[in-house]
Amino acid sequence: MRTIGVFDSGVGGVSVLKEILKEFPYDNIIYFGDSLHAPYGDREIEEIRTLCLKVSDFLVYKKNVNALVIACNTATGAAMDIMTNKYNIPVVGVVENGVKEAIKLTKNKRLGVVATPATIKMNIYSKSFYALDKSISVYQVQCPLFVRMIEEGWNDNLESDNLVKEYITQLPKEVDTLVLGCTHYPLIEKYIKRYFKGTIVDPAKQTAKSLKNMIGEGEYSKSPKIDFFVSGDCDKFKKIAQEFLGTRIDSIEKTIL
Ligand code: DGL
């Protein structure tokens, strides 16, 4: 039976996990949330790379996963190329999948991206958009406080609403399609929608589909397992992840790499 490894800097990757579970109902899944080190997006690129490789080495060499899902944009930008070259298994990231989907959906080729400071600094979204279509205009907004607030458990109050407004209204009015360029953001999509009325792209669905194209559907199994490994506060992780996934999480193992 196959095992798919999924990782993120914390709980955000559950937005990708949710789609992976739909496409791969019969495979074992191991999820690693490196919440002790979240947010990755505030760190130097070299540091992010080192953290990511510790997690991916754990999944590939210790847990023997058969495919790796980088359920984090920041990690995809910092380390996907290295991981693809390093491991002999299929590796899928989120950025290219979000980009392709957004290009399909935009009507006026004015695209917005909200992401972590590191993702914006690496410019991976603009580069991927322009590689596919040079006539596109990309507007990027960094949202430095979102990941921290989501990891803590988002409170929908005046203060958080003002912050969402402050970030989202930086996008020019002509943007018709917005990519959630951080896997944490789908967890607050309904609050983002208050200030962005166009099409919202969450790369998760396409990412799961693109892995399916690479490895196909798993063989039928009656009782596939999902194991969670979390480096930070397991209770906080569990509460947020359960609410988003809409299922119970029975076991989380605290694991500091
Ligand atoms: N979910 C990660 C991403 O997609 C957040 C990174 C962070 O921890 O800042 O970029």
Residues whose N, C-alpha, C, O or C-beta is under 5 A from the ligand:
A	BS01	DGL	D8 S9 G12 A38 P39 Y40 G41 D42 A71 C72 N73 T74 T116 V147 G181 C182 T183 H184
